[in-house]
Amino acid sequence: MKKAWVEAERAAEVRDAARDWKQSDAIDAATLAAIEAEFPARRVELAKAWKVLIFVLVSVATNGIQVGVFGFQPRGSGTYFTFAAILVAATEVLRGSRLAGTGSDAATSFWAVNYLTLAFAVLLEAGKTAGAITATIAVVAVAWAAACWRWGFGIYGAFAAIAGYLFLARFPFGRLAWGFVGAALCVMSVAWTGRRRWTSSRLRALTGVFVVSALALYGAINLYFYDHHAIEALSDGWRSRGPWPVRPDARLASAIATAVVPVVFLAWGLRARRRLVLDTGAILAAFSILTLEYYFRFGSLEITLFGVALIGLALWLNRRLTRAPGGELHGFTASPLLSAESETLSPAAALAAAAALPASPHRPDDADFSAGGGQYGGGGATGTF
Amino acid sequence: MIASALGLAAVACLVYAFRRSPDFSWGPTVSPHIAADYVLLLGALLLGSDFAYVERQFGVLGERWPYHFLVVAAVYFVLAYRFDSRAVLSLAVSAFAAWRGVSVTTAFGGPGEAAFGALRANALACGAFFVAAGFASVRFRRKPHFEKVYVTAGLLLFFSGILSGAMQGSRSSWLLWEVALGIAGAAVLAIAWKLRRPVDFAIAVAALWLGALRMTGEALHRESFFLAAAVWSIAAIVVLVAATRRMRASR
């Protein structure tokens, strides 16, 4: 990412966070005005609904131009490569303009990667050989990763991870690779989210990689996936290899892992105070319960009672946290953390704000905030406020 | 048993929300805790599920079963006003629109030309009713902050109704609906511009864009249509971005 893009992204994050703080009455109007004056808008700021609308409009325009200029059935891959290159150039221009972040640059970059994929698929004749399919999936993974790194769209990190796991699944050791790579990327992505010098968009990309990797790891060990050869079915020429052997000891290990892995994620999230890990653990736990339901078939009454019990547990936890001294129990709180939109402090905004503010090891004498200046930096950008 | 469990859970949630809610007011109230808002929403959804379950299992309303949407909508309206919840109001508005939609489709024995006509008329009427409710909220100062929910839902329904007429086949009265879309769209654009309401402005732009695509599809085909669609899309983007900047600058 270019330095100017990083600075613009950081300024937008700080402005968004400041507006949330104002809406939550954490700061007053004068402080908000001071922050907004120090971090002037470098981009056109739009609501999410508008961004979605502009994404749709630019997508229609992009594909309309492609079909209108090159026709429905262009010859060879050259046309697609040319159009992908045009879209890459358009994205570069849009990312550096005031229109960055309006949905227009997201649309051009999204279609750039898709047309690049299409170009490689046509070039390699992906429909004809299994090797060509594998090579095309590899290109997709690299293209999304490069787009994520260059333009900073967090969701592209998740797309790259999905394509990467599909690529690994093409080989006979796919299940093993999903397990080991998934576990390694889970640990690494959580460790990397603590890096202050990374931009918030890259931190969002790491979040996507973490969730996809956790699901891949879980897919590798889940009993249902093992019994139904879900990963092996994605591999190259798996049908020609005959019946897949099901080993009782591996099945037992898979059953135990299906129960244990969600608990490990939940314990990790609780111990590290990481909501992302905790939420992912909860999702995996839900999948494990579904797996259990598949093999043991609960009645609707049991499911209803289980749901009611979960609601009761949530209310009980909320009650304990609310009534704890200072509203905090072992580092957990039920209080909203200053964000009006989500009622929680967005991790991206928190990190952007943390990067924007100078380190303050001691509590200042004057607790009241005043916009007196400071420095921010990271991700290749520096600036003052 | 299931109905009782759902009902008990819903009541528990509503009691929890009631005990933590501030007194009723026609103005906006401050929620004491985020949990109360979510529990209220959960309670409302559980109540709706319970009504649907009871109706599905026991057929309390018989052939008039679509009326259970109206009952749900009425309960949601009461909850939305009592607890000052825009989220529950959105559910109420959706349930009300669902009542009209399902009632019409059921009355005509399923989808068909006549059912589509009646459905369109109901969408237009519901849209107009919601917009009027929004104006009334502000005019009589009865939860004036609910106005945005009413007007946005109303405009979406109203334009959906007109667009469904404009999207009909070439042998229908689609052109008349296009004219209606042009007039309504221009009126909403003008009002939204004057009142500096970006969401309503965007809804009108999106509706006019779809109408323009429909009209272009009648005149152009294949590659030339796609090029024209690109031109319309770029025009819509330019209008949206320019309008946002002007609205922000004039605030």
Interface residues (C-beta under 8 A of the other chain):
Chain A: V44 E45 L46 A47 A49 W50 L53 I54 L57 V58 V60 A61 T62 N63 G64 I65 Q66 V67 G68 V69 G71 F72 L99 T102 S104 S300 L301 T304 L305 G307 V308 I311 L315 N318 T322 A334 P336 E343
Chain B: M1 I2 A5 L6 L8 A9 A12 C13 Y16 H33 I34 A35 V39 L42 P198 V199 A202 V205 A206 W209 R222 E223 S224 F226 L227 A228 A229 A230 V231 S233 I234 A236 I237 L240 V241 T244 R245 R248
